[in-house]
Amino acid sequence: SPAELASRGDRIVAAYDAAILQPLLQTKAPAEDAAAAGRLRHIAQEQRDALQALADAGKKGDVQTVRRLAVRNAQLNGQAGDIARQLGAKSCT
C-alpha cells in the first residue's frame, strides 16, 4: 500500500541494492554466460529504479503510479527470474 511504501520503501530499496544488485554487479560471469549475466544486471538496475520510484510514489500517496510501478516491478522480477534460471539458479520467483 502507499502508506507502507512511504514508511518502508527506502529500506526496501537499500536492502535490494545490498542483497541483489551489488552482488550481481560484482560477479564476473564465465564467457559463455556473459550476455545473459549482462541482461540480468541491466534488469536488476531497472528493478532497483522501479523500487525507488515505488517508494517515492508511496511517499506522495500517488496510488495510480504505485499500481503502475507494481506491475512493472513484477514484470522485471519475472524477467530476472527467467534469466537466473537459465544461468542455473535453483530458486527464483
Sequence and secondary structure as in RCSB ss.txt:
>XXXX:A:sequence
SPAELASRGDRIVAAYDAAILQPLLQTKAPAEDAAAAGRLRHIAQEQRDALQALADAGKKGDVQTVRRLAVRNAQ
LNGQAGDIARQLGAKSCT
>XXXX:A:secstr
 HHHHHHHHHHHHHHHIIIIIHHHHH    GGGHHHHHHHHHHHHHHHHHHHHHHHHHHHT HHHHHHHHHHHHH
HHHHHHHHHHHTT S   
